[in-house]
């Protein structure tokens, strides 16, 4: 396989076992800051995916709530394949702490009473949301938190 510029295109998606959280890469800035990008995979690639209203809502919920647990979050963005998210943090290389931050954030999703910024002023497709779907995804991910460290099937 030819090496691609995009890190995830070099990952053999047939060998991973979701859910998992893996360090996908780092970038060092010219002033020494380091951005760590994590692959937060909810669903098994090419076998299952998150439905868009649920994915959209869990994105809003996680993006808003994760910043309550860390001021080092740069971005949380969904994968186009609808199987997970990329989490980017700056100057924070503690993998175990990242797992704790994700767990707390998903717990926030489970108890949420509304999806933040779920309106036409703050969202580009406000009609496409599902709080219940987002909460189900969070529950499923939390139920398998003991598996998050293992990326590849044995």
N, C-alpha and C positions, 0 to 999 in steps of 0.2 A: 504494500500500500504506500502510495506517495505521501510524504509528510505535508500536511496542510498548514496554513497560517492560523486557522482557528483551532484552539486546543481541543475542543470537544469533538471536532471532526477526526481527530487522531485517536479518540477513545473507542475501543471496540464495544459497541453498545450491545452486542450479543453475549458478552461475558460479564456484564454487571448484574447485580442483584439488588434492586430497589426494595425498600427505601434505603438511602444512604446519604451521608454528607462527606464530601471529599474536597480537599484543597485542589483546585483546578489550575491555579497558577498564581504568580506574583509579578508585580511590576514595581521597579524602584524608580522614583523620581529623581530629578537632578539635584534636589536639596536633601536627599536621603530618606524621604518618606517612602514607605512600602505599602502598596495596595495588595491585599490578599483576596483572591476570588474563590469562593466556594460553590460547588455544585451541590445543591440541596434537592435531591431527587426523590420525588414522592411516588412516582409510578414506574413500572417496568417498561423500558423503551420497547416500542413496537409490539407490545402486548396489551397495554392499557394506557389511558390518558385521563387528564382532568377535563371535565366538561367546562366550556367557556364561562357560563355564569358563575359557577363555583370557583373556578380559577381566578376570574376577575375579582371576585369578592375577597378571596383569601389573599390576593395580592394587595388590595387596599388595606385590609386588616393587618397583615404582617408588615407592610411598608410603614404604616402609621405606628403600630405598637412596638416594633423592634427597636425603635429609637428611644423608647422609654427604658430600655435595658442596656443600651450602649450608645455612647456619643461618637463611636468610631465607625458607625455604619455610613458608607458612601451611597450604596444603592442596593435595592432588592428588586430584581426584574424577572419576569416569567420567561421561560424558554418557549420558543415558537412551536416546539413539538408537543407542548402541553403536558410534559412529564415532570417538570420541576421548575426551580428558580435558581438564579445566580445571586449570591450574596457577596457584595464587595465591602470590605472593611479596610481602614487605614491604620497602619502601625499596631496591628493586633494579631500576633501569631500564635495565640493560645487556643489550640484546637478544642480542648476540653471546655474552655469558657464559651467558645462559639456554640457548642452543643447545648450548654446551659441557657444561653441567650435565645437560641431557637426554641428550646423547650418552653421557656417562660412566654415567648411570643405566641406559640401555638396554644398554650393554656389561655392566653388572653383572647384568642379567636374563639375558643370553645365557650367562653362566658359572655361574649359580646352580645349586645342587644340590637345593634345596628351596624351597617357597613359605613365607615367614614367616607365622606366626600362622594356619596352615592346620589348625585344630582347633576343636572345638565350644566350648571355653572362650573363645577369642579371636576367633572368626569367627561371623557369623550364618547362614552357609550353607556350612559347611566341606566338605560333600560335592560342592560345585560348584567344582572347581579343575582346572587342567591346566597343569603346569609346561612341558610340551613345547609346548602351544599358545601360552603366554606367550612362550616363547623364539622361536617362529616369528614372532610379531608384532613382537618387538624386532628380529629380523634383517631383516624386511621394511622396517621403519621406518629402520633404520640404512643399509640399502642405498640408500635414496633421500634421504639427509641433504642432498645438494646441492640438493634441491628444496624444502627446508623453508621457505626465505625467500619463495617465490613462492606467494601465496595464490590468485590468480585465474588461470583458464585464459586463454591468450593467444588 
